[in-house]
C-alpha cells in the first residue's frame, strides 16, 4: 500500500474514532436530591421496610375478616362395625354407616364489640409505615455522607492539580537559576522531590474520587456503576434554621417518634386484648345438609319418602371459669410490653433532641470556622507569593518555598473541608427536620 493510501486510511481511522468519541454519552450528573431519590428506589433496606408494611396490612385484613361470619363445608363418613342392630357396636352412633354433608355458618357475636385486635393491627401497620421513613432517613444520611465525600475528593483533586502546577513552576525557576549559576543543585533536587510528591498526591486524589463514587454508586443505581458525576452545591449552602424552629419541625416530622408512638398505641391495645380472656364468648352456628345412614338426598322409610336434607342451628355461650392464672399472666405481660413501649418512646424523644442539638452545634462550629479558614488560605497564598519573590531575588532558600507551597495546599484542603463540613451539617439538620 502506497504512502498516500496509508495517509488516507489513517485519517479515516482518526475520523471514525473522533465520531465514536463524539457519540459516546456523557456520564450523568447527579444532584443530591437525585441521589436521595435514586437510593429510595433501589436500596434494599427500603424494599425490606415496604415488605414489612405489606405484611402488617395483611394482618389488618385478617383481623377484620375474623369479625365476620365464616362459611365451611363439613364432609364426614363414619363406619361402625355391625352387630345385627341398627346402631352397630357403638351405641353413640346412629347406624352402621353415617354420612355428614353439611354447610356451616359460624359467627362469634361478641367479636363485633371487641375492637382491640383491629385497633392493634392498625397501630402495628402505622408503625411499619413509620419504619419505612426511619429506614429512608438512615439511608439518606449515608447518601449525604457518600455524596459529599465525592465533592470533597473532587475539590482535593483540583487542589492537587493546582499544587502540581505550582511545583512545576518552582522546578522551572530552580532549573533556570541553576543554569545561570544563581542556585545550587540542591535547590533543583528539592524542587524535584516536591514535584514527585505532588504527582503522588494527584494520583491519590483520583483514587479517592473513584472509591467515593463506588460507595455511592452501589446505592443509587440498579446495577453497579461509577460512571457519573456529582454537582458541587457547597457554595450555595444556606443558613442554619433557628433552634426553636428546628426543634418544632424535628418533633413533628420524626419517623422515629411516629414509630414509637404507634408502638405505645399497639401495646395499649395488647392489654385490652389480653383482658378479653376474662370475657365470655358467644357463638352462633347454622348447619344445612344431611346426617343420614344413606348417601342419598331422600330416604324411604316404611314406604314413605323423607328428605335427608335439613336445617339446624345452635347457640354456644362459653364462660371462662379457671385457667390457672394464664389470663392474668397474659395481662401482666401485655402491661410490661406497654411500659417498655413507653420507655422506648421517652428514649426516642431524648435521642432526637440530642441528635438535633449535636447537629446544630456542629453546624454553628463549622459556620464560625469558615471565615477563619478563608483568611488562613488568603494568608498562605500571599506568603507563597512573597516567598517566591524573595527566592527569585536570592533572599530565601528552596526549603522556604517548598514549605510555603505545602502550607498553601493544606490551607486549600482545610478550607474545602470546612465548607464540606458545614454543608453536611446543614444536610443533616434538613434530614432531622424533614426538609430533605
N, C-alpha and C positions, 0 to 999 in steps of 0.2 A: 504494500500500500504506500502510495507516494505521500510526501510531506503535506501538500495542500489537502489531501483527503484526510490525513491524520488530524490536521488542524480543524477541519470541518466537523469531524467526529467528536473531537474533544470539546468544541464549542457547543455541539448539540447536547452532549452529556451534561455540561455545565448548565445549559438552559433548562433541561429536564429536571435537574437537581434543584435549581432555583424555583421552578414551578412547584415541585413537590414540597419544598420548604414553605412556599407561599400559601399552599393549600392546607398545610398542617394546622389544625385548630389550636388556638392559644389555650393554655390551661385556664380553667375557670377561676375567676376572682371571687373569693368568699368573704362576706362580711360577718361580723359577729352574730347578727340576727339570723343570717343564713345558716351559720354553723349550728346554732341552737336548734333551729327548725329541722335541719337535717338529722341531728343527733336524736331528736324525739322520734323521728320517723324510722330510724334504722337501729337504734341502740336496743340491745336485748333486755336490759332491765326495765325499760318502759313497756315492752311487749309482755314481759312476765307480770308486771303490775296490772296491765289491762286484762290479762287472762284471769287474774285473781278477782277482778271486778266482775267478769262474766260468770265466774263460779259463784260469787256472792249473789248475783242476780238470779241464778238458778235456785239457790237456797230460798230466796224470797218467793219465787214461783211455787216451789214445793210446799212452803208453809201455807200459802193461800189455798193451794189445792187441797191440803189436808183438812181445811174447814168446810169443804163442800162434800155432798153425798158421793159415795163410791158405788160402782156397779161391778159385780163379778159373777162369773158363771161357775156354778158348783156342779161337778160331774163325779159320780161315785158309783161303784159297784161293790156289793158286799156278798160274799159267798159264805154260806154256813153249812156245815156237814148235816145231812139229813138223818132223821131218826124215826121217820114214819109219822111225824106230826107237822102241821103247817109251819110252825116256827123253827123247826130244826133243833139241833142240840142246845143252842144258846137261847134261853127264854127271852132275853132282851131284844132279840131281832124279830122283825115282823114276818119273816119267812126264810125259806132256804135261799132264795135269790131276792135281793133287794136292790133296786135301781133308784138313784137320786139324780135327777136332772133339773136343776133349779137356777134361776137368776136371782141374785141377792142384791138389794139396795140397802146400804148401811149409812147411817148418819150419826155423828156424835153431836148431839143437840147443844150441849154446853160449850162446844168449840166456838159458837157464834159470839159468846160473851167473853171468851178468853183470847184476848188480842196480844198477849205478851209475846208469843212466838213470832207473830207477824212484825211487831214493832222491833223486836230484837234482830230479825233478819234484815229489816230495812236499815237499822243502825249499822249493822255489820257491812251492808253494801255501801253505805255512805263512808264508812271508814276505809273500805277498799278503794273507793274513788279518790279519797284524800291521799291515800298512799301512792296513787299514780302521780299526783302532784309532788309528793315527797321525793319519789324516785326521779321525777323530771328535774327538780331543783338540785338534787345531788349530782345529776348528770350535767346540768348547766354549769355548776361550779367547776367540774372537771373540764368542760369545754372552754370556759373562760380562761382557766389556767393554761391549757394547751394552746389556745388561740394566741394569747399574749406572749407565750413562750416563743412562738414563731415570730411575732412582731419584734420582740426583744432580740432574737437571733438575727433577724434581718438588719436591724439597726447596728448591731455589733459587727455584722459583715460589712456594712457601709463604712463604719468607723475603721475597720481593719484595712479597707481599701485606701481610705484617706491616710492612715498611718503608713501604709506601704509606699504611697506616693511621696510622703514626707521623707521616708528613709531613703528612697531612690534619689530624691533631690539632694539630701545631705551627702550621699555617696558620690554624686556627681561633683559637689563642691569640693570634697576632700581629694578626689582624683585630680581635679584641675589645680588645686593648690599644691598637691604633691609634685605635679609636673612642673609647676612654676617655682618649686623649691621653697614654698611658703608653709608647708605642712609636713609632718613626719609620716612615715609609713604606718606607724601605729594608729594614726587617725583613720587611715583608709581601712585598716583591719577592723577597727571598732565600728566603722560605718557599715562594713560588710556583715559583721556579726548582727548588727541591728537590723539590717535588711533581711537576713535569713530568718530572724525571729519574727519579723512582721509577715513574712511569707507563710510561716507555720501558723501564725495567728489567723491569717486569712483562710487557710485550709480548715482549721478547727472551727471557724465561724461557719463555713459552708456545711461542714458535717453537723453542726448544731442545728442549722436550719432543716436539714434532711431528717434528723431524728425527731425534731419537734413536729414536722409535717406528718411523719409516720404515726406519732401518738394521736394526732387529731384526725388523720385520715381514717383510722380504724373506726372512729365514732361516727363520722358524717357521710360515709359512702356505703352503699350496699355491698360493694366489692372493694377490697383494699386498693387504695390509690393514694399516692403522694404527689400526683401531678396537679397541683393547684397553687394559687397564691392567696394571701390574705390581705385585706385592706387595713392599712395603718391609720386608725382613727384616734390615736392617742392625743394628737394636737387639739382635737375638738372636744376633749373631756370637759364636762360641765362642772358646776359647783356642787358641793355636798348639801343634802337636804337638812333643814333644821332638826334638832334632836327630837322634839315632841312630835313633829310631823312623821319622822321616820318610825318612831315607836307606834304611833297610831296605825300607820299603814302595815307595819310588820305584824301587829296583833290581828288586824282584820284579814290579812291575806295569807297568813302562815298555814300551809297544809299540814304541818306537824301538829298545830293546835287543833285543826279540824279533825284530824285522825284521832287525837287523844280525847277530844270531846265526844266524838262518836263512840269511842271505846267505853267511856264512862256511861253513856246512854245505853249501850248494849248490855253492859254489866248490870245496870239497874233493872233492865227487863229480865236478865238472868234470874235475879232474886224473885221477881214476880212469877216467872215460870216455875221455879223450884217450889214456890208455895202452892202451886196447883196440886201438888201431891196430897195436900190435906183435903181437897175438894172432891165430891163425888163425881162420877161420870154417868151420863145418861145416853144410852144408845138405842136407836130405833132401827129395826131391820124388817124389811119386807121381802118375802120369798114368793116366787112364782115358778111353777114347774110341776114335777110329779115325783112321788116317792111310792113306788109300787113294786110288786113281785114280778111283773112282766114289763119288758121294754117295749111298750105299746102306748099309743095315745089314749086308747079306750080298752076297757076290760069287760068281760061278760061274767056276771055272777048270777046264778040261779035263773039263767035265761034272759036276764036284763042287761042292757048296755049302760056302762057307767064310764064317765070321763076320768082319766088318771090325772089330768092337769088341774091345778087348783092354786089358790092364793092364800097365803098365811102371813102373819106378822107377829112381831114381838117387841116388847119394850124392856130394856135391861137397865136397872139402876144399880151401879156398883159403888158402895160406900167403903172408903178405906177405914180400917179399924186398927191394925197393928202391923208394922213392918220393921220392928227392931231399931227404930230411930234413923232409918235410911233417909226419910224425907227431911228430918231435922238436920242431918248431916249435909244434905244437898243444899239446903237453905244457907247453912253456915258457910259452906264452900262458895256459894254464889256471892255472899256478902263479903267474903275475903277477896274475891275477884274484883268486886266493885271498889273496895278500899285500895286495891293495887292499881286499878284504873285511875282513881282519883289522885293517887300518889304520882303516877306517871304523868298525868295532866299538869300537876304542880311543877314537876321537874322539867317538863317540856316548856312551860311558861318561863321558868327561870333560865333555862338554856337559851331560849330565843332572845331574852333580854341581854344575856351575857354575850351572845354572838353579835347582837346589834351594837352593844357598847364597844366591843372589840373592833368591829368593822369601822365604827365612827372614829375611834381613837387612831386606828391605822390610817384612815383617810386624812384626818387632820394632820397627823405627823408627816405623812407624805406630801401634803399640800404645803406645809410650812417649810419643808426642806427644799422644795423646787427652786425657790429664789436663790437660796444659798448655793445649790449645786450649779445653777446657771452662772452665778457670779464666779464660782471657782473655775468653771470652764473658760469663761472670758479671760480670767487672770492667767490661766495656764497657756492659752493661745497667745496672749500678749507676751508672756515670759519666753515662750519658744521663739517668737519673732525677734525679741531683743537679744536672746542668746545667739541666734543665727547671725545677727548683725555684729555682735561682739566677736563671734568666731571668725567671721569674714574679715574683720578688722584686726585679727590676731590677738584679741583681748580675752578670749575664752578657749577652753580646751574641748576636745571632742566629747569627753565624758559628760561635760555640762550640757552639750546639745542632745546627746542620747538620753540623758536624764530628763531634760525638758520635753523631749518627744514622748517618753514613757508617761510623764505626768499628764500631758495633753490626752493621750489615749485613755488613761484611767479616768480622767475628768469627763471625757465624752461618754464613756460607758457608764460612769456613775450618774450622769445627768439623764441618760436614756433609761437607766434602771429606775431612777426616781420617778420619771414620767410613767413608766410601765407600772410601778408600784401604786401610784396614785390612781391610774386607770383601773387596775384590778380591784383596788379598794372601792372605787365608785361602782364597778360592776357587781361586786359582792353585796353592796348596800342595795343596789337595784334588785338583786335576787331576793334579798331578805324582805324587801318592802313590796315585792310583787310587780315591780316596774319593768322587769326584764324577763 
